[in-house]
Amino acid sequence: MSRLAAGIWVRAYMTRLGLENIPAYVLQKGDATAGAVWVKVARLDGNADLWERQYDLAADARRWVCTMTDAESAIDARIARETGRDRDLWVIELESREGRSLLDDPSLA
């Protein structure tokens, strides 16, 4: 299966979030072709979730996984460490009290 370029995926995801009235911002612009994408969901109460796309060997597919739920400051620190090492990484932040990210939609895999 061919992969969609990261920059195209990010633009489509941002459009989709806008259609659902979920505020979102690109915090770190990564490699347009092959950069990984992380999504931070700020819950507006000081806490946040961090989502990453991972490969699922059993399903032979990539899927979104919430890899961290913590204080927003702890997630920001992890993002800062990773972007310091990986300049190709895209980071998107969205704001949703309910934690809605739309990443459970199979069309976003």
Number of C-alpha atoms within 10 A of each C-alpha: 4 4 9 12 14 21 19 12 17 19 12 13 18 19 14 14 17 12 10 12 11 16 13 21 13 15 14 18 18 20 17 16 14 15 18 20 21 20 23 27 26 24 18 14 10 10 16 26 20 23 21 18 17 15 13 12 8 6 8 8 11 12 16 19 15 16 12 15 15 13 15 20 12 14 20 15 11 14 19 13 11 12 17 10 10 14 14 18 22 23 23 21 20 23 19 18 13 10 15 16 22 14 18 12 9 9 7 13 15
